[in-house]
Amino acid sequence: MTTNAAKVAGISVGAALLGLGIPYITRIAPPQLASFITDLPVANVSLGLSFFKNGTKSEPVNAEAPFVCDASHSYRTELVSLDPLIIYIHNLITPSEITALLRAGEPEFAPSKVTKQGRQQNTNERTSSSAGLPEDDPAVQCALRRARNFLGTMFRDGWDEMGQPQLVRYTTGQRFNLHHDWFNSPLWADDGSWNTWNRIASFFAILEDDCTGGETHFPFAKSIVPPSPKGEQPWRGDIGQGEGEDEQQRPLWREHEEGGLAFRPVAGNALFWINLHPNGTGDTRTNHAGLPLESGRKTAMNIWPRQYYPYE
């Protein structure tokens, strides 16, 4: 190191030490000296010690990890009803996806509406709250891609659409009276064309199940086989995913006392059903209700694939 370089280095170190020491010198120095020191110009230079605060080392801030879709995620299905077709899907949505989907929709919750005569309206038939999910969100795209793959050949890429998914939330006492997801008359396409569309099918995936009550009731759903002549209990789904032995032994669905089947909410699991007959008309046997929530909170995600019809 040359003499000049050594001098520069020495001056720099000295200035840095002086800058660090000024706050302490002013506490112990005589008033005249303290006044002189505080008037000295000190360069505002970061010394790379920002992780020290109040004499202690601060923990580094953990940035939120970006969402990664698990393309290899697998789920399991059970046939519940053939007339109408209802399929129970175990573990359709993963815990990390649930967290990301709730985070994406949380700011958008507002009182739920229903569509009548092509217009969205508030009604006391539906007392929940809803939130549209952003279709460009990675977790939303992940869920839509999995749902699209489930549909197989009933969905026509480049023509049909998955549509915008929606979160729906129920708190104590809230409900959705008997209704259907399909429209009495197909709606016009959003692109300004003369094409129309209707909801060919529905996915109803539970994201939060910290509640009692709040079953989804299909009054016209029927078990695939008739009751046993020997009186055996009908199959009511594999054990649930809840914690504790009692919770795990509860059936996932039951025969409702007023007819049909009622499905209890289980986070991660979903129901799938077909809304339309082959000729495009609505299947009234898919009418269903969100029974009143007795306590707690239930949040679910609706996915409504759109089947398009060309103008004729």
Secondary structure, DSSP 8 states (H G I E B T S, - for coil): --HHHHHHHHHHHHHHHHHHHHHHHHHHS-HHHHHHHHTS-------S-TTEETTEE-------------TT---EEEEEEETTEEEEEET-S-HHHHHHHHHHHGGG-EE--EEETTEEE--TTB--EEEE--TTSHHHHHHHHHHHHHHGGGS-TTTSB----EEEEEETT--EEEE-SS-SS-EE-TTSSS-EEEE-EEEEEEEE--EEE--EEETT---SS---TT-------S--S-SSHHHHHS-SEEE-TTSSEEE---TT-EEEEE-B-TTS-B-GGG-EEE--EEEEEEEEEEE--EEEE---
